[in-house]
Amino acid sequence: MFFLALLVLLCGLFPMVKAVNPHLATTNFILYSLNANGMTNPVKVNHFNTVIASRKPHVFVVNETKTQSKISQTLLCHEYDIYEEPGEPTDNHHIFKWGMVVGVRKDVQIVQQVEIMQKSLKGRVIAIDVVLSMLDGGCAGHRIIGAYALWNPGGTGDVCHFWNDITQLCLSLPTSWTMAGDFNMTVSSLERVSSEADAREQYRWFLQVVDGHDL
C-alpha cells in the first residue's frame, strides 16, 4: 500500500501554492495533504485517521478517493467539518476516478463552501473560505483550495481547461488563498522522474498569472 503524505505549514517548503499578497502574518496553520489512490479500504482509512488524530492539522486534503459514496462518516467527522467532491465514472471500467475530501478543524471559522461550476474542476477541486487568526489578534479571510490536477493538459474534453479555470478561481478572489493537493507537476524537472513539459509549462503559466509562490 502506497501513501504519499505531506504535512505543510503556510510558510513551509512543500508542494503547495499561495497568493503572494497575504494579509498580516498568521499564527501557525497546519495543512496535511494526501494522495490516497482510493479511500474504500478500511485499513487505509484507519491509518489516515490515526495520522490526522496525531497531527491535528487545521485542514486536510485527500486526493483520489475514487468513489462516489460519501466517506465522511468513516473519517474524524466529530473533530472536522468535512466537504466531499465525489469521483467521476470511468469509461468501460467499474471504478471511479478522482474524487476529493477537504476537512476543516472545527475551531477554524468557516465562511462558506465555494460552489464549483466549471466542468473541468468537477471531482477535482474543493474550495472553502475561512477566517484566519492573525498574530496581532485580528483576523482575515482566506480561501483554502484542495486540487487534483490533470496529468495530461493536452488531452481532450472539458478537463483540458483545468489550469485556465482554476486560474480564474484564484484571480476572482479579494483575499489571499492557499492551494494544496496533487498538481501532477513540479516547477523543476529535477523534482520529478518523468518529463511532462506541457504540464510543467501550464503550471508555470498558472503561477505567473496568479502571482503565486510554489512552496
Secondary structure, DSSP 4 states (H G I P E B T S, - for coil): ---EEEEEETTSSSSEEEES---SPBSP-EEEEEE-S-S--HHHHHHHHHHHHHH--SEEEEE----SS--GGGS-TTTEEEEEE--EEPTTSSSEE--EEEEEETTSEEEEEEP---GGGTTTEEEEEEEEEBTTS-EEEEEEEEEE--S-TT-SSGGGGHHHHHHHHHHT-SSEEEEEEE-S--SSGGG-SS--HHHHHHHHHHHHHHTEEE-
